[in-house]
Amino acid sequence: MILLDGSTLAKKLEKQIQQDVASFAEKSGVTPGLATVQVGNNPASSVYVGKKHQACKKVGIRSERVELDEDVSQEALLGHVLRLNLDPAIHGILVQLPLPKHLDASMIIQSIDPAKDVDGFHLENVGRLYVDGSGLVPCTPQGVMALLGEYDVPIAGKRAVVVGRSLIVGKPVAQLLLSQNATVTIAHSKSENIRALCKEAQILVVAAGQPEMVRHDWVAPGACVVDVGIHRNSSGKIVGDVNFDEVSQIAGFLSPVPGGVGPLTISMLMQNTLKAARGIHVGK
């Protein structure tokens, strides 16, 4: 079995992005800028946001951290987003999810300038993904595709199954696979005989949100399995949506958790911020 090592690939990409950011800044006189907006002090969100700012520092991207109280109003939060939309030094805006229940997350996301929507969640970018891929694409799906590309996993003509249909991972990664000529099925909680569907896959991407759901008898011998899930089990161990120990005996390729797709999500965020800066300042 070949381990799909996202941590090593992320380090490789970091060096390339650092060079690309420096080259862009030298030619344009502009340093790409990313702003994060966090509401409340959810510990997990704070860790994720911190990692994003650390990554910015490493690759030379300017970053701004907007931290708001848990009880901030919809109007006040919207005001911060609109300010960032108009800030010429900010090229990427990321509102850290989840938001408190009293806030309309969808409205806030749709208020972000699509050209600065580095999460790729705005409807304009969702539409562009399905038409020609020209917009900003969600980071985790891009990470999945980068991992497949790094390890030369054949995609064209292959049978791919994506478990999960979220707008953040499942649907966009299915579209990206389709754009590379895979034959794609999306499986989900209402799918009949989901285990049999998964076992048909030559490429299996699991983003179901269920710890260690995929077992050895869900996977075809030699299949490529990409695990997008991340959980902490009752013993405190970090696990994915795939039972790694079992599936590693069957799969031809398998991504670990942690150290698989996760590090690449941040790499793709850095790439999206640079892409947004290029789009805003050079029109492409």
C-alpha positions in Angstrom: 0.0 0.0 0.0 1.1 3.5 -0.8 0.5 6.1 1.9 -0.9 9.4 0.5 1.3 11.7 2.6 -0.3 15.1 2.7 2.1 16.6 5.3 5.1 16.1 3.0 3.2 17.4 0.0 2.1 20.5 2.0 5.7 21.3 2.8 6.6 21.0 -0.9 3.7 23.3 -1.8 4.7 25.8 0.9 8.0 26.4 -0.8 6.4 26.8 -4.2 3.7 29.2 -2.9 6.4 31.2 -1.1 8.3 31.7 -4.3 5.1 32.5 -6.3 4.0 35.1 -3.7 7.4 36.7 -3.8 7.4 36.8 -7.6 3.9 38.3 -7.7 4.8 40.9 -5.1 8.0 41.9 -7.0 6.2 42.3 -10.3 3.0 43.9 -9.1 4.2 45.8 -6.0 1.3 44.1 -4.1 1.5 41.7 -1.2 -1.4 39.3 -1.1 -3.6 39.8 2.0 -5.9 37.4 3.8 -8.4 38.4 6.5 -10.1 35.9 8.8 -13.3 36.7 10.7 -13.9 34.6 13.9 -17.0 35.0 16.1 -16.6 33.8 19.7 -13.8 31.7 21.1 -14.6 28.2 20.1 -11.3 26.4 20.9 -11.2 24.3 17.7 -11.9 27.4 15.5 -9.2 29.3 17.3 -6.7 26.5 16.5 -7.7 26.4 12.9 -7.6 30.1 12.5 -4.2 30.2 14.2 -2.8 27.7 11.7 -4.0 29.7 8.8 -2.2 32.8 10.0 1.0 30.8 10.7 0.8 29.6 7.1 0.4 33.1 5.8 3.5 34.2 7.7 5.5 31.3 6.2 4.6 32.0 2.6 4.8 35.8 2.8 1.0 36.6 2.7 -0.1 39.6 4.8 -2.9 38.6 7.3 -5.5 40.3 9.4 -7.4 38.6 12.2 -10.8 40.0 13.1 -12.1 38.6 16.3 -15.7 39.3 17.4 -17.7 38.6 20.5 -20.0 35.6 20.6 -23.1 37.9 20.8 -22.2 40.1 17.8 -25.2 41.1 15.8 -25.8 40.1 12.2 -25.6 43.8 11.2 -22.3 44.3 12.9 -20.8 41.1 11.4 -22.0 42.1 8.0 -20.4 45.5 8.5 -17.0 43.9 9.1 -17.3 41.8 6.0 -18.3 44.8 3.8 -15.3 46.8 5.2 -13.0 44.0 4.1 -14.7 43.8 0.7 -13.7 47.4 0.2 -10.1 47.1 1.6 -7.7 47.1 -1.3 -5.0 45.4 0.9 -7.3 42.4 1.5 -7.6 39.9 -1.3 -9.1 37.0 0.5 -11.8 36.9 3.2 -12.6 33.8 5.3 -15.4 33.7 7.8 -14.6 30.8 10.2 -17.5 28.4 10.5 -19.5 27.4 12.4 -21.1 30.7 13.4 -23.3 31.0 16.5 -26.9 30.0 15.9 -28.3 33.5 16.0 -26.4 34.5 12.9 -27.4 33.6 9.3 -24.2 32.0 8.0 -25.5 31.7 4.5 -26.3 35.4 4.2 -22.8 36.3 5.6 -21.0 34.0 3.2 -23.0 35.4 0.2 -22.1 39.0 1.3 -18.4 38.3 0.7 -17.1 39.7 -2.6 -16.9 36.6 -4.8 -13.5 37.7 -6.0 -12.3 37.5 -2.4 -14.2 34.4 -1.4 -11.2 32.1 -0.8 -13.3 29.4 0.7 -15.1 29.1 -2.6 -18.6 29.0 -0.9 -20.2 32.0 -2.7 -22.9 31.0 -5.2 -20.9 32.7 -8.0 -17.9 30.5 -7.3 -20.1 27.4 -6.9 -21.6 28.1 -10.3 -18.2 28.7 -11.9 -17.0 25.4 -10.6 -19.8 23.6 -12.4 -19.4 25.6 -15.6 -15.7 25.9 -16.2 -13.8 25.8 -12.9 -12.6 29.4 -13.4 -13.6 30.7 -9.9 -12.2 30.1 -6.5 -12.6 26.4 -5.6 -13.2 25.1 -2.0 -9.9 24.3 -0.3 -10.4 20.7 0.9 -11.6 19.4 -2.4 -8.6 21.0 -4.1 -6.4 19.3 -1.5 -7.9 15.9 -2.4 -7.1 16.5 -6.0 -3.6 17.7 -5.3 -3.0 14.5 -3.3 -4.2 12.3 -6.2 -2.1 14.3 -8.6 1.1 14.1 -6.5 0.9 10.3 -6.4 -0.1 9.9 -10.1 -3.4 8.2 -9.3 -5.1 7.6 -12.6 -8.5 9.5 -12.7 -9.7 9.6 -16.3 -12.2 6.8 -17.0 -12.0 5.4 -13.5 -15.0 4.6 -11.3 -15.0 7.2 -8.4 -17.4 7.1 -5.4 -17.7 10.1 -3.1 -19.3 9.5 0.3 -21.0 12.7 1.4 -22.8 15.4 -0.4 -21.9 18.6 1.5 -21.3 21.9 -0.4 -18.0 22.1 1.4 -16.5 18.7 0.3 -18.7 16.1 -1.3 -20.3 17.9 -4.2 -17.3 20.0 -5.2 -14.9 17.1 -5.1 -17.3 15.0 -7.2 -17.3 17.9 -9.7 -13.5 18.1 -9.7 -13.3 14.3 -10.3 -15.8 14.6 -13.1 -13.9 17.5 -14.7 -10.9 15.0 -14.9 -13.1 12.5 -16.7 -13.9 10.1 -13.8 -17.2 8.3 -13.7 -18.6 9.6 -10.5 -21.2 8.5 -8.0 -22.2 10.4 -4.9 -23.2 8.2 -2.0 -24.9 9.5 1.2 -27.0 8.6 4.2 -30.0 7.8 2.1 -28.2 5.6 -0.4 -29.2 2.0 -0.6 -26.5 -0.6 0.1 -23.8 2.0 0.5 -21.2 -0.6 1.3 -21.6 -2.2 -2.1 -21.4 1.2 -3.9 -18.1 1.9 -2.2 -16.7 -1.5 -3.1 -17.3 -0.6 -6.8 -14.9 2.3 -6.5 -11.4 2.5 -7.9 -11.2 5.9 -6.2 -13.1 6.3 -3.0 -13.3 9.7 -1.3 -14.9 9.6 2.1 -16.4 12.8 3.7 -19.3 11.3 5.6 -18.6 12.7 9.1 -18.9 9.2 10.7 -15.8 7.9 12.6 -14.3 4.8 11.0 -17.4 4.1 9.1 -15.6 2.5 6.1 -14.2 -0.9 7.0 -12.2 -3.4 5.0 -15.2 -5.0 3.4 -16.3 -1.6 1.9 -13.1 -1.4 -0.2 -12.1 -3.1 -3.5 -8.6 -4.6 -3.5 -6.1 -2.0 -4.8 -8.5 1.0 -4.6 -7.3 4.5 -3.8 -9.0 5.7 -0.6 -8.9 9.3 0.5 -10.2 10.0 4.0 -11.4 13.5 4.6 -12.9 13.0 8.0 -11.4 13.9 11.3 -12.7 12.9 14.8 -11.4 12.2 18.3 -12.6 8.8 19.5 -13.5 7.7 23.0 -9.9 6.9 23.7 -8.8 10.4 22.7 -7.2 9.1 19.4 -7.6 11.2 16.2 -9.3 9.0 13.6 -10.9 9.6 10.2 -14.0 8.3 8.4 -12.0 5.2 7.4 -10.8 2.4 9.7 -7.2 2.9 8.8 -5.8 -0.4 10.2 -8.3 -2.5 8.3 -8.4 -0.6 5.0 -4.6 -0.4 4.8 -4.6 -4.2 4.3 -6.9 -3.8 1.2 -6.3 -0.5 -0.5 -3.6 0.3 -3.0 -3.4 4.0 -1.8 -4.7 5.4 1.5 -4.5 8.8 3.1 -3.8 8.9 6.9 -5.6 10.9 9.5 -4.0 13.1 10.6 -1.4 14.0 8.0 -3.5 13.4 4.8 -5.9 15.9 3.4 -5.8 18.2 6.4 -2.5 20.0 5.8 -3.4 20.5 2.1 -6.5 22.4 3.0 -4.4 25.2 4.3 -2.0 25.0 1.4 -5.0 25.4 -1.0 -6.1 28.4 1.1 -2.8 30.1 0.5 -3.0 29.3 -3.2 -6.5 30.7 -3.4 -5.4 33.9 -1.7 -2.6 34.4 -4.3 -5.1 33.5 -7.1 -7.5 36.1 -5.7 -4.8 38.8 -5.5 -3.8 38.0 -9.1 -7.4 38.2 -10.2 -8.0 41.6 -8.5 -4.7 43.2 -9.6 -4.0 41.8 -13.0 -7.5 40.7 -14.1 -6.8 37.0 -14.4 
